[in-house]
Amino acid sequence: MLMMGVIEFALAFNSLLNTNYASRGAGLIAAQAGNNAAADCLILNEIEIKMTPPADKRQINRVEVQRTNASGGSIMATSAYRRSGSMSCTLIDGTTLAVPYSAISTGYPPSQRCTVLPPSGCSMMTPARSTVDTVAVQISYVYPWHTPLRPLMGMFGGSLSGTGFSFEQRNVFRMEPTL
């Protein structure tokens, strides 16, 4: 039982670290892509690239691209995606990029991302902003049990509820300004 616990913890911790790594990579892409029309496809594609085995990208439950305050503590707007279906975007070079996600809310589309430095900022956007946005990428991941540890715990008077557990990883970046 101890060995299964160690294996289960190692797999779960790997998934947690992998999800954080994917969120960080996608956040960097979000900061660089700015208000490019294909920004969200690039963000989601980066998540697909960064989520490597033994983590299972099919266990990604939700991805959010968020506009936050400068510290990342408050969320002002969100676009959310579920890992199902298919979404495609045309990149600047004319190629098409398809990702296995579908939009479930579009409260922060690329067209509403401010990449202009003060003093002008983005006064024409709603709401008006005086500087570049701070963008966050949050990934919700559902980790399923991989070993028979859960049923074994019941035989010995312990319990592990459910079919696994969920966690979220979020990374925040300042949008790169358009010069």
Summary of the structure (lengths in Angstrom):
residues: 179
radius of gyration: 19.0
end to end distance: 58.4
largest distance: 66.2
contacts: 539
relative contact order: 0.22
helix: 32%
strand: 30%
